[in-house]
Amino acid sequence: MIVKAYNTESSVNTINKVIDFVADIDVKFKDEVNIYNPIIILKYDDLIDFNYIYIDKFKRYYFIETVEVFPNKIYHLTLKCDVLMSFKDDILNSYGNITRQTNYNDFYNFEYSSEVRKESNIYNSNVVFEDTKTIILCTIGGV
């Protein structure tokens, strides 16, 4: 089976990556292979100078996560599926509606990154505090 080796400098979260072809490599799977994170053992005469692979049999693109070097020009490549590039046609041809909830939680700030809850009690002067909770007393000056 022929595996296509590429180089890419595109970000991991880019859907249309710019890839440069490096070489076609003949690979034979001799055992079961995980389609999502395959490990390829190959003999390659040069140093591994690519970081991206396309396996036509799986119809998927992969990032090379680790490269282990063994004697006699043997390499173990641990791959990770690039879902964005592998399924980019399906992603680009899909559509969806994004809506925002109108009655949202009043205790969340606008970006929804944290919850803000403020509680306040008003006590008039000459009052004995009977609460067991901690009280921060603020006074407003007057005449």
Secondary structure, DSSP 4 states (H G I P E B T S, - for coil): -EEEEEEE-S-TT-SS--EEEEEEEE----S---SSS-EEEEE-SS-----EEEETTTTEEEEEEEEEEETTTEEEEEEEE-HHHHTHHHHHH--------SS--TTB-TTSSSB---------SS------S----------
